[in-house]
Structures are given as structure tokens and as C-alpha cells.
Amino acid sequence: MLARAPQSLRSHVARVHISAPVRYAHGHGEYHFPGNKRAAFAVKLSAFLLAGFSIPFVAAVFQLKKAAA
């Protein structure tokens, strides 16, 4: 596409200086875990994820039992 562009556009593209990306812009630096309660966080996160994952299976069992009755 650039090959069909006018010469002025191609020369402008060649002159554009591309700067390196700014790391950690807007105050987003490396993430530091808050506190030393990693085990408690792991238990809570696991419970949250397992509860969300199990909802479709619980609903399927409920529907199958309802249809069998």
C-alpha cells in the first residue's frame, strides 16, 4: 500500500521518528502482592473460581432431576 502512495507521503513516513514505548505509564508499575497472607488469598481465589466453574454442572443436575420427577 505504501508503494502506491505519493512520493511526498513515502518520504514523510521515512522521516518519522518512532520512540520507544513508555514502560509503566500512568502509574502502573510492577504488581506487588499486598501483605503476607498468600495462603488465605489462594483459598479464597480457589473457592471463587470453583464456585463459578461449578454453576453449570449444578444447574444441569438440577434440570435432570427435575425432568426425572
LUMVOSE-361555 format. One line per 8 residues: for each residue x, y, z of C-alpha. Coordinates in Angstrom, 3 decimals. Each point is the difference from the previous one (the first is absolute). Example, Ala and Ser with C-alpha at 12.3 -4.5 7.8 and 13.67 -1.06 7.14 Angstrom:
LUMVOSE-361555
12.300/-4.500/7.800; 1.370/3.440/-0.660
end
This chain:
LUMVOSE-361555
0.000/0.000/0.000; 2.858/2.338/0.746; 1.516/-0.795/-3.392; -2.991/1.622/-1.727; 0.032/3.056/2.265; 1.286/3.305/-1.334; 3.687/0.748/0.394; -0.677/2.762/2.539
-1.795/-2.434/2.318; 2.721/-2.624/-0.345; 2.710/2.518/0.815; -1.993/1.228/3.014; -0.357/-3.550/1.304; 3.733/-0.507/-0.375; 0.705/3.110/2.121; -2.383/-0.859/2.868
1.882/-0.784/3.185; -1.482/-2.878/1.964; 0.719/0.237/3.695; 0.275/-2.933/2.334; -3.174/-0.859/1.948; -0.307/1.485/3.447; 0.039/-2.730/2.588; -2.260/0.188/3.027
-1.899/3.000/-1.316; -2.816/1.476/2.084; 1.387/-1.346/3.257; -0.374/-3.667/-0.899; 3.221/-1.544/1.201; 0.809/-3.513/0.989; -2.646/-1.650/2.150; 0.988/-0.664/3.589
-2.178/-2.403/1.943; -1.629/1.823/2.920; 1.051/-1.643/3.217; 1.270/-3.413/0.973; -3.337/-1.875/-0.007; 0.606/-1.984/-3.162; -1.585/-3.203/1.308; -3.227/1.779/0.960
-0.093/1.728/-3.381; 0.557/-3.329/-1.773; -2.872/-1.634/1.903; -2.364/2.894/-0.723; 0.970/0.161/-3.661; -0.394/-3.766/-0.408; -3.429/0.078/1.643; -1.090/2.869/-2.237
1.188/-1.682/-3.199; -1.383/-3.426/0.931; -3.385/1.481/0.893; -0.226/1.705/-3.369; 1.153/-3.100/-1.857; -2.467/-2.288/1.793; -3.146/2.064/-0.694; -0.736/-1.585/-3.432
0.442/-3.516/1.406; -2.276/0.688/2.956; -2.593/1.445/-2.378; 0.237/-3.057/-2.254; -0.489/-2.391/2.938; -2.970/2.070/1.176; -1.592/-0.083/-3.426; 0.549/-3.759/-0.363
-1.550/-0.683/3.406; -2.908/2.288/-0.786; -0.644/-1.813/-3.313; 0.165/-3.431/1.648; -2.633/0.840/2.612
end
